[in-house]
Amino acid sequence: MNNTAQAIIDAHPKACYRTLATKLAQAGLLSDHEQLLSAARPNCGYACDGDDDTPGCPVSGRAEP
């Protein structure tokens, strides 16, 4: 497990899957830590913006950009 990736996830407890994926990618960590991200946000995915009749992000409670 990468402590840096976990620290990014832990630092953003209300961030949507997509937002966390972006932050991990910017840190150069996404490709190696998709399982860690999926475990942190098991009810999330990229459909967190309210499109396609989805209710939005179950973690952030709002539509992510």
C-alpha positions in Angstrom: 0.0 0.0 0.0 1.3 3.4 -0.8 1.1 5.8 2.2 1.0 8.8 -0.1 -2.1 7.6 -2.0 -3.8 6.7 1.3 -2.9 10.1 2.7 -4.5 11.8 -0.3 -7.7 9.8 0.1 -7.8 10.4 3.8 -7.3 14.1 3.4 -10.4 14.4 1.3 -13.1 12.4 3.1 -16.0 14.0 1.2 -14.4 13.9 -2.2 -16.1 11.9 -5.0 -14.4 9.0 -6.7 -13.7 11.1 -9.8 -12.2 13.9 -7.7 -9.9 11.5 -5.9 -8.9 9.8 -9.1 -7.9 13.2 -10.5 -5.9 14.0 -7.4 -4.1 10.6 -7.5 -3.4 11.0 -11.2 -1.9 14.5 -10.6 0.4 12.9 -8.0 1.3 10.2 -10.5 -0.3 7.5 -8.4 -3.6 6.5 -10.0 -2.4 3.7 -12.3 -1.0 1.8 -9.3 -3.7 2.5 -6.8 -7.1 2.0 -8.5 -7.9 -0.8 -6.1 -7.2 1.4 -3.1 -9.5 4.1 -4.6 -12.2 1.6 -5.3 -12.0 0.3 -1.7 -12.2 3.8 -0.3 -15.2 4.7 -2.4 -17.1 1.3 -3.0 -20.4 3.0 -3.8 -18.9 5.5 -6.2 -17.6 5.7 -9.7 -17.3 8.2 -12.5 -21.1 8.7 -12.7 -21.0 11.1 -9.8 -22.0 14.2 -11.6 -25.8 13.5 -11.7 -25.8 12.7 -15.4 -27.7 9.6 -16.8 -30.3 9.9 -14.1 -27.8 9.2 -11.3 -28.5 11.0 -8.0 -25.0 12.5 -7.8 -22.2 11.5 -5.5 -23.2 9.4 -2.5 -20.1 10.7 -0.6 -20.0 14.4 -1.3 -23.8 14.7 -1.5 -23.5 17.0 -4.5 -22.7 16.9 -8.1 -19.0 16.9 -8.8 -17.7 19.0 -11.6 
